[in-house]
Amino acid sequence: MHLIQPNRFDQLREARRGLLEDGVVPAGLVDDVVSRSWTRSQMAGLSPTEPPMAPPVSSGAELRRALAREYDFLSHARPVMEFLFDQMRDSGAMVILADAQGMLLHSLGDAEFLQRAERVSLCPGALWREEYRGTNAIGTCIVDQTPTVIQGGEHYLERNGFLTCAAAPVMAPDGHLKGVLDISGDQRGYHPHTFALVRSATRMIEDRLFHARHANDQLLRLHPHVEGLGGVGEGLLAVTEDGWVMGANAVAQQWLSLSASQIGAVTLDRLLGPQAQRLLNLPATGTPTRVTTMNGQTLFARDEPDRRRRIWAVANAAETDDRGAAGRPGGSTATALPVRPVRSHRPKDDVRLSKALARALRVQAQGIPVLLQGESGTGKEVFSRQLHREGDRGNKPFVAVNCAALPETLIEAELFGYVGGAFTGARREGSPGRIRQAEGGTLFLDEIGDMPLALQARLLRVLQDKCVVPVGGCHPVPVDFVLVCATHRNLREAVAQGEFREDLFWRINGLTVQLPALRERGDMVELIDDMLHSLAHDMKRHEVPSLADEVLQALQQHPWPGNLRQLHAVLRTACALLGPHDSELHWEHFGEDLWDDVFSRPIRADDALDDRLAAQARQQAALTAAPGPESAPETNLRRLSNSAIERAIRDSDGNMTQAARLLGISRNTLYRRIKQMSTH
Ligand SMILES: Nc1ncnc2c1ncn2[C@@H]1O[C@H](COP(=O)(O)OP(=O)(O)OP(=O)(O)O)[C@@H](O)[C@H]1O
């Protein structure tokens, strides 16, 4: 057991006096980490003796949103936290998980200590960033992104002086901070092993996140010793079939001198030279192979041939498997959480998209054109604007031209410009055209697949010669721009059908980025959250609206043919219909169109929303006549589901609250079902 020595108290008092009276922490009295953090706390306007002005504790709705956003993080961290807590049960301590913004998401602890902790808001929903609570292990760990111990009087606020806390950052597989794991206890009971414990626990969480995130990538295990492969301290790399490094845990990053920003933007041969090919084609026996890093360190590497085979099999059957998994009731961890992503065809598309953006930025920096493909409304223009903003031409013009929206007769003049009087109706002074307006910046050609063939030839010439000849003119004008094209059409097919020039296709297709349809994305909860935040801002609402669980689940299951555009429009209407003092969106805030759209689909057995009804219906089916062989399964299910409802209402003597309870659904859902029954 480690106790703060009496002279340590004197040193802390002296150091604090120096900070408060002279504005400087005298050297040598406290650790540099603490000294820097005290200075930051003081600059944030905090006083060690005063409680914070407005204790920063989030509202229930904000906490629910954070829990939904961090669903994956929590479900991977919970088992590790429980294991950790088991190791320290009855030691008067607690285990805490915070997100990267310092909001406490989950805690486990001895009842007595939890009560004391709650008095200083060490409980879910509270924000423990340094600027609110001064020096503390969670907040300081977020700033320094390194394991941190803050003991007793090292806490900036005196009221927190009874605590000793050890925190370590949890890094996401893309190398960014995901959150913080912390063990807090009474400062008299601190043991140095706690620090080691919390660090190994974060490793375990990081590895779980890594494996979950990269279930569909080839995995390489690395370690300086063969026996270390497969153990807790191994390095993990996720690579795609063509060698792009999509993820690396902290040790792999360190061994390969890889920075977080490079993940998703480098290939393995950039890190390991010609040895990369060997790693991408490891023998099917799973035998480790030796590689030398750029720093001259020897590492052993091994992949998992079985996993490679499984990935291949899963890729072929992805649709079926994902639906099955989504429909199954979750384990205890999953059901304990408020919002459960129901459907996840390709998880973490948000990360894939940010990787795609990083790759596109690098390619574009070399002047190479980028081609965006995706259904209408998937955000191709939004992506191209972001590419422009974040690229090195961000302060130059961004010029967007929709090739499908312009009449064929005008598109030439619009793009290439014209000299005065070049055609009837032309302006006397002529026009430079959109290409020249993009000088120095980005030209975005939307729906390039709809460009007439004759113009394709002219565009090709501009791209080859880097010059424009205006309509009616004869002098080429030099131009400098980067090109981003977008289309919802399959350009390869258009080439095969002779509708698109093959030479132009290769010219505009330096890098293709495929934007996924909304129904294929795995980040619906985050997208909705982002949209609600920006809508709340635009509509000047005091609070960001949240969604009733059942609505969120239904939205997640909707096929969204209009993609992000449709989702945005639906949420905008719902927010506009929400009363000024209300904060939760329910079905009544959504238009009838969506209602019909969502509920006119056949009920499927794997719809989570309908699981309970379906189960009851199936039960009832066993008691009543078996459905006729001529009926479609979904019709049977609907019929059975309807009779389960009728029966529950009958059994409850028309008491709807009781009927809903019998069915295990909310009253709103019950009313909705009844309305639906009456329209079928
Ligand atoms: N990342 C995003 N976050 C929030 N809303 C978005 C996002 N991306 C797109 N949207 C919404 O979707 C709408 C359509 O986006 P955008 O015009 O970029 O799609 P598109 O794929 O270019 O569509 P089209 O093919 O029909 O031209 C935007 O106006 C915006 O409302």
The ligand as an ORCA input file, in Angstrom:
! r2SCAN-3c Opt
* xyz 0 1
  N     -22.108     13.819    -44.308
  C     -23.322     14.339    -44.342
  N     -23.919     14.725    -43.207
  C     -25.146     15.245    -43.227
  N     -25.881     15.417    -44.341
  C     -25.343     15.071    -45.492
  C     -24.038     14.512    -45.562
  N     -23.781     14.251    -46.836
  C     -24.873     14.623    -47.535
  N     -25.820     15.115    -46.730
  C     -27.185     15.572    -47.105
  O     -27.541     14.940    -48.314
  C     -27.771     15.911    -49.334
  C     -27.249     15.368    -50.626
  O     -25.840     15.350    -50.632
  P     -25.029     15.456    -51.994
  O     -25.627     16.491    -52.904
  O     -23.599     15.586    -51.667
  O     -25.325     14.005    -52.597
  P     -24.980     13.481    -54.062
  O     -24.545     12.084    -53.900
  O     -24.035     14.426    -54.727
  O     -26.399     13.524    -54.729
  P     -26.741     13.545    -56.313
  O     -26.118     12.325    -56.900
  O     -28.238     13.467    -56.324
  O     -26.193     14.820    -56.845
  C     -27.073     17.176    -48.831
  O     -27.693     18.330    -49.301
  C     -27.227     17.063    -47.329
  O     -28.504     17.516    -46.960
*
